[in-house]
């Protein structure tokens, strides 16, 4: 690499670091300097958070990942055929792409080389994805560090064939109904007639199955939740004492969602130096860090239709715990 290229790379890295700092500071200012405190779930995914989430996906209680992988393994070729044998596959929230590898491997039979665009907020997760996929010579991997729907520039480049957008891992459940519709509609505006959207969705079911998946016996999910505070301490000079917060999970039956919180175990004041702010917590006061909506098939169809897609095909496991749903942009 030339000196000029090295300087450009350093400059780009510094600009990305500044952008991340501003985004984190803005999210914390908006979320904690208010009566009902909340933080957005994308803050989970620094390098340590991404590694902890990969650990969560291997836990016995966390059925979502292994169930979705089994569905993809069984139906990969049928999914690609139903999607029109896409030339490009874009994945929102790709993580390490360990499940997506099943779909990408099934592209081997295509005559042309396929492009895979993994999108994530974590550069470390995307680097891991490139390692996971390095032996798939028929796939060109072009990672994109971005948040969505704020940053959808990776969808603007021409494809030269059908495109399939993946939204797996039941990540859609992290959005309230209005936010989920807005995200899918924003993606839809960048797609061409016939392009597909393949979405993994955790189905509504008994809380006896749902709650342990988000509050495991080994405490990995609790560490994942608290890691958000570790990140704020490191990046914003905050003074959160992790021993004075506990991981809380609640099933909200009316809204059909699991809710994750960090609950203050005592009255306390936390400083956030980068914001010049002090945040007071009462004993028992909570920070809402994530919601995970559990959807019925009817809700999935409604979501697709409101975003401008046509629902086409669904696949599920024998126990009907989980569904993978394909919708398409209507043909002109």
Protein Blocks (a to p, Z undefined) as FASTA:
>chain_A
ZZklmmmmmmmmmmmmmmmmmmmmmmmmmmmmcfbdcddfklmmgmklmmmmmmmmmpmk
lmmlmmmmmmmmmmmmmmmmmnopaabdcdehklnolmmmmmmmmmmmpmbdcddddddf
blklmmmmmmmmmmmmkbccdddddddfkbmmlmmpcfhiacddddehhlmmmpcfklmm
mmmmmmmmmpcehiacdddddddddfklmmmmmocfklmmmmmmmmmmmmmmmmnopabd
fklcccdddddfknopacdddddfbdcddddfknopacdddehiacdfbdcddddfklmm
mmmmmnopacfbdcddfkomaccdddddddZZ
